[in-house]
Every structure is written in C-alpha cells, then in structure tokens.
Amino acid sequence: MNKRMNSRLIALLTILLLTVAMWIPDGLSASKLPIVRIAIVLDGPPARLPDRTGVAKDEILRVTAGQFDVRFPPEMTVYGNWNYAQVKKAINTLLADPKVDLLIAGGYMSSNYLGQLKNLPKPVIAAVLLDRELQRFPLRDGGSGVKNLSYIDTFISVSRDIKVFHEMVPFHNLAVLGSDLAFEAIPWLEKRFREIANEYTINLTVVKVDRSADEALAALPPETDAVYVMPLAKLSPGEFRKLVYGLILRRLPSFSSLGREDVEAGLLASARPKSDIQRLTRRIALNVQRILLGEKASTLKVAFPLGEKLTINMATGRAIGFYPSWSTLTEAELLNEQVERVERRLSLQSAVREAIAANLDLAAQNRNVAAGEQVVNQARSTLLPQVDLDAQGTIIDDDRAESSRGLTPERSVAGSVTGTQLI
C-alpha cells in the first residue's frame, strides 16, 4: 500500500515539476545567460556552391560561448528559393518579428537588399557582396555609417577584373554571364557593365543565366571572343561543367569573378584567391559578438581583404590555344602546368618585343649600377692627388716690339704647375 502511494506521489511531483518548467520564462532558464535568437536568410537552396550555414552557426556558438545563449530557431533560417520577391519578403518578415534579435544575410541578393534599406529596426550583417562600389553600399569612417547595418567587403572589383582580363587577352567582344537574379536585384548592374566596356572600347553582351548551361551558351553572339563569368549559384555542378565544356569547345577565354574555385573547375583565369571560409565565418561570428556586447553595427569596420592572385588553368589555355605572355606567366599561379609540353607560337616581331620587354628591368638595373659607379668615382676623386696647370701666352706686333727697345718681346709664354695631396 505504501509502495503504491509513494509511486503515485512521485508521479504527481514529476508532473508538477514538468508543468512548472513549461511556464518558466526563457530569461529565468537554467543557463542564466542572455538569450539571443539569430535569423539567417539565404538566396536559395545550395546548388553548385556548398551550404556554409552550419559552419557559420557553429563558429558563432564557439565565439559567444559563456557570454550569450545564442539560438537559431529552424523557422528563422529561410531560403528564398532563388526568387528575389521571396528574399525581400523573408527579410521584411524577420525584421518585423520581435523575437528576432539579429539577422544575417548569407547570399548575394539578400545582402544586397539589406544594403539598400535605410531604416533597419535591428542589427543586420550583410555577409556576401558582389562588388561594394557597384552595389552602392554606404561607407563612412570604415563602417557603413547606417544605423544597425554591418557588412563584409572582400574587395571584389568587376572593373579591376575586366582590366586584368583585357591585359591578358586583348578581346573586342566581351560577353558577361550573370545570374538573372543579380540583374533583377541590382537594376543599374547592366548599365555599369556597359560603362566599363566603354572605357576599353569593347563591345558588350549581357547574358542573364537561369539554371540551364545550354541556354546560356546559345545566347552568346557568334562574334564573342571572351567571357566574364559572375557567380552562377543557381547552376548545378553538372550544368556548370557543361557551361565550362561549352566555352572550351568554342575556344573562348573565360575569367571568373568568384575566384580560384572556378579556375579549378575549368575556367581560364581569375584574379581572386580561393574563398577562405574559415576566416569569413570567424569574421561574421566576431561581428555578432561585438554587436551583442553593445557596439554599434554601423561602426564596425567592413574591410575584409582576401588579397589578389592571378590564377590560370594552363590545361584550359592549351585547349583553347591561349598562350600567356612572359610577364603574365611570371606573375600568375599556374594550374595544370606542363612546361615540357607547352608550345608557344611567336612571330619574329612578337619574340623581339617580348625579349625587349623582359629585359627592360635588367637594362634599368645595369644603368643604375653604372650611375652608382660614377657617383662613387666622383666622391673618391677628392682623396686623390690634385694637379693644377696654368699657362699664359702673349703675342704683339713688330712695331710695338721695336718701340719697346727690347723690354717687351714679340712672343712670350709663361706657365706653372701646382700639386696638392689631401692628408
């Protein structure tokens, strides 16, 4: 009897404790740390590029451990399904949700939308940019200068990319392959590309890419002689390989704005190194921590330079008949290099030009050495024995010589020699 009563009493106490626990507010939970709920918006489900959301969440939890009870409610991680209207709707909904304490945009278009907003009700971090200047992100004293806005600028520059590409390949008809979502989100994007093209007096074609490599290749004009490839996150790995293969079949030089990843996948070149996901996620986590500790998002430094490094896929170069100049070869990192099998086709004139260009630096150094030797000789000359010579001569006519009664000769020469030595 007592055992039954004890069992019932234990069961009753258990139910009572569970009921009370359900009614304890989050702020009074066992952790006793401030609870922070973070929302994340991405452009769409990962296609070709890997989803780094989990890596970013883990890094934020590590950095804020012991300071905040950071949570990522599943309903607050939203994918925009590669639809700009859905991306904007998700961001607006989360910004209006009082349960959301901070919002992170993990895609190009979600970040772009945050950068255009002026009245942000809560802190946000735009983590992925295409080109800060091109997207017209605000910049003041190293930060955004806009209340509640922080972003990460990796110094991607479309203008600089095209300059480097044009120096490598003197093309005349450039095609730009970009996501249709990018051109929808940045209405002035195509206009800016045309302005850059005018600077180099080249013809430009913009191809808006959806999910099909065949459609993108079919849209390239026959006169195209070079292709600039923006991040095409909507393409699957198979479709991207098909695009690369199609460009190689057409013997078209290609340049990636994304970085070395695309060069490894078969595009010809890029001026950006491989993405450093570890550093990027750590920077995002540190920005989250600083905001939660009370710093203003608008004052956080946005600069996050990843550096520049020209990378060339030599296998692609051989396949399309592209042979880099000597100056390019000395500056670039070469993938799939086979020096013994590389055949460069040079005319006599081009060989002479490259030889002269390659030796300009050596000639300049030789001139500097010669000039330095002269300076040394001049400096040492004052320490050597000094010899001064002086000579004078006088010639007068016969009449004056006779009238002087022999006191002034008709011709006279006088000279002196003086020697000195610095001791």
TAWOJO-V924749 format. One record per backbone hydrogen bond with DSSP energy under -0.5 kcal/mol. NH is the residue of the N-H (numbers start at 1). CO is the residue of the C=O. Records with the same first field share a line. If there is no record, write none. Layout:
BEGIN
NH->CO ; CO
END
This chain:
BEGIN
5->1
6->2
7->3
8->4
9->5
10->6
11->7
12->8
13->9
14->10
15->11
16->12
17->13
18->14
19->15
20->16
21->17
22->18
23->19 ; 20
24->20 ; 21
28->25
29->26
32->29
34->67
36->69
38->36 ; 71
39->102
40->76
41->104
42->78
48->233 ; 235
52->50
56->52
57->53
58->54
59->55
60->56
61->57
62->58
63->59
64->60
65->61 ; 62
67->64
68->64
69->34
70->68
71->36
76->73
77->74
78->40 ; 76
80->42
82->43
83->43 ; 80
87->83
88->84
89->85
90->86
91->87
92->88
93->89
94->90
95->91
96->92
97->93 ; 94
98->96
100->97
101->37
102->37
103->123
104->39
105->125
106->41 ; 104
111->107
112->108
113->109
114->110
115->111
116->112 ; 113
117->113 ; 114
120->118
121->119
124->148
125->103
126->150
127->105 ; 125
135->131
136->132 ; 133
137->132
140->143
143->140
145->298
149->146
150->124 ; 148
152->126
153->151 ; 302
154->152
161->157
162->158
163->159
164->160
165->161
166->162
167->163
168->164
169->165
171->169
174->172 ; 203
175->226
176->205
177->175 ; 228
178->176 ; 207
179->231
180->209
182->179
183->179
184->180
185->181
186->182
187->185
189->186
192->188
193->189
194->190
195->191
196->192
197->193
198->194
199->195
200->196 ; 197
201->198
202->197
203->172
205->174
207->176 ; 205
208->206
209->178 ; 207
213->211
216->212
217->213
218->214
219->215
220->217
224->221
225->173
226->173
227->253
228->175
229->227 ; 255
230->177 ; 228
233->231
235->232
240->236
241->237
242->238
243->239
244->240
245->241
246->242
247->243
248->244
249->245
250->246
251->248
252->247
253->225 ; 251
255->227
256->269
257->229
260->272
262->259
263->259
264->260
265->261
266->263
267->262
269->254
270->311
271->256
273->307
277->275
280->276
281->277
282->278
283->279
284->280
285->281
286->282
287->283
288->284
289->285
290->286
291->287
292->288
293->289
294->291
295->290
299->296
300->296 ; 297
302->142
304->153
306->154
309->271
311->270
312->333
313->268
314->312 ; 335
317->313
318->314
319->315
320->316
321->317
322->317
323->321
324->322
329->325
330->326
331->327 ; 328
332->328
333->310
334->332
335->312 ; 333
341->338
342->338 ; 339
344->342
346->344
351->347
352->348
353->349
354->350
355->351
356->352
357->353
358->354
359->355
360->356 ; 357
361->357
363->359
364->360
365->361
366->362
367->363
368->364
369->365
370->366
371->367
372->368
373->369
374->370
375->371
376->372
377->373
378->374
379->375
380->376
381->377
382->378
383->380
384->381
386->420
388->418
390->416
392->414
394->412
396->410
401->397
402->398
403->399
404->400
405->402
406->401
407->404
409->407
412->394
414->392
416->390
418->388
420->386
END
